[in-house]
Amino acid sequence: MLSGDTAMIGKSAFENSKWLRNVSNAQAVTSIKAQAFFGCQSLESIDLSDDLTELGNRCFEHCISLKEIHISDKLEVIPQRAFFRCKGLHELFIPESVKVIEDEAFAFCDNLEDVSIALETGVSESAFAYCERIRIHRYSSE
């Protein structure tokens, strides 16, 4: 559990924390730096803030148990490998505020099936690489 006034989760803060299952009380977090939760293989959920504006590269890479992620409508970029190999993800709604989904952001998310993305969002060719079951639904923001 984070303190209620935690605004930033630093680079590699919880990297490879084997026993971390849930992160709660993250409503004040506006920034998650690179590799903050990299390799947290037991992480199932994180209660992210609606005010989150920054995700660092590889911030949730190899979080294979992560089942659900809420993406803030203040976030503009989903960076490289942010959710790489998050095999627990099944569906995802990406708000229209996201302008770019970078290389391999969701690559190897084997169970990812339904993804909704705004028509205006730029999606790297490799953003969803090796997601064999995926169905991408593009929606209009109007």
C-alpha positions, 0 to 999 in steps of 0.5 A: 500500500502506498501513502495517500500523497505518493505522486511518483513511483520511481525508476525500478522502485518495485522491480522484481518484487516476487511477492507484490500482489496488489498496489492500492491507494495510488490515487495521487500518483501522476507518474510511474517511471521506467521499470517501476514494476518490471518483473513483478510476476505476482502483481495482479492489480494496481489501483491507478489514478485518473490523474496519471500523466506519465508511464515510463518505458517497461514500467509493467514489463513481465507482470504476467499476472496483471489482469486489468489496467485502467488507463487514465484519460490524461495519459498521452503516450503508452511507451515502449514495452510498457505492458510487454508480456502481461499475459493476464490481460484480456481486454483493454480500453485505451482512452482518446487522450492517448495519442501514441502507442509505442513499439511493443507496448503490449507485445506478447500479451498472449491472452489479450483479445479485445482492445478499443483504441480511438481512430486518432491514436497512432499505433506502432506496427509492433505495439501488439506484436505476437498477440495472436488472439487480438481483435482491435476495435477502432472507435471515433471520439465524436 
